[in-house]
């Protein structure tokens, strides 16, 4: 028997499109007011789409402007509304805040850089004397350099 819902293959009604393997609209959050429980998404294809709080994923209470999302669309009396919103990327401000929280203070970095310079001076002295640093010391220096590089990139 053919599906009474032509947009849904038989047996898939109620299953989100991203789980069925079909394409779904994507876009960014234009604005969202958690107190009012609604906002608007800017669809990559169809313009603005209304979103209500009940369309948000479990555990998500608000959306930040600029967050990339994926969603289903239903046409209602007042225009397009989003269904089953799925957050694709965390908002840029959250990523930036996490990066800043993981970053060491400049005072701590001064100590790390100065200690690293001393370690590298020891390694340089060993090379000037015609020998490689022992494996254990070399591994420690390499580990410290990687950690310092991560802090400089953060």
VENHUFEN-V50177 format. One record per pair of residues at least 24 apart in sequence whose C-alpha atoms are under 8 Angstrom apart, sorted by the first residue. I is the first residue (numbers start at 0). J is the second residue. D is the distance in whole Angstrom. If there is no record, write none. Layout:
# VENHUFEN-V50177
i=I j=J d=D
i=I j=J d=D
This chain:
# VENHUFEN-V50177
i=15 j=71 d=8
i=15 j=83 d=7
i=16 j=71 d=7
i=23 j=69 d=7
i=23 j=70 d=6
i=23 j=71 d=6
i=24 j=69 d=6
i=24 j=70 d=6
i=24 j=71 d=7
i=24 j=72 d=8
i=25 j=67 d=7
i=25 j=68 d=6
i=25 j=69 d=4
i=25 j=70 d=6
i=26 j=67 d=6
i=26 j=68 d=6
i=26 j=69 d=7
i=27 j=64 d=7
i=27 j=65 d=5
i=27 j=66 d=5
i=27 j=67 d=4
i=27 j=68 d=6
i=28 j=62 d=7
i=28 j=63 d=7
i=28 j=64 d=5
i=28 j=65 d=5
i=28 j=66 d=5
i=28 j=67 d=7
i=28 j=68 d=7
i=29 j=64 d=5
i=29 j=65 d=6
i=30 j=62 d=8
i=30 j=63 d=7
i=30 j=64 d=5
i=31 j=61 d=7
i=31 j=62 d=6
i=31 j=63 d=7
i=31 j=64 d=7
i=32 j=61 d=7
i=33 j=60 d=7
i=33 j=61 d=5
i=33 j=62 d=8
i=47 j=79 d=8
i=48 j=72 d=8
i=48 j=78 d=8
i=48 j=79 d=5
i=48 j=80 d=5
i=48 j=81 d=6
i=49 j=78 d=8
i=49 j=79 d=6
i=49 j=80 d=5
i=49 j=81 d=6
i=50 j=80 d=6
i=50 j=81 d=5
i=50 j=82 d=7
i=51 j=80 d=8
i=51 j=81 d=7
i=54 j=81 d=7
i=54 j=82 d=5
i=54 j=83 d=5
i=54 j=84 d=6
i=55 j=83 d=6
i=55 j=84 d=5
i=55 j=85 d=7
i=56 j=83 d=7
i=56 j=84 d=6
i=56 j=85 d=6
i=56 j=86 d=8
i=63 j=90 d=6
i=64 j=90 d=7
i=65 j=90 d=6
i=65 j=91 d=7
i=66 j=90 d=4
i=66 j=91 d=7
i=98 j=153 d=6
i=99 j=153 d=7
i=101 j=153 d=8
i=102 j=150 d=6
i=102 j=153 d=6
i=103 j=150 d=7
i=111 j=147 d=7
i=112 j=147 d=8
i=115 j=140 d=8
i=115 j=143 d=7
i=115 j=144 d=7
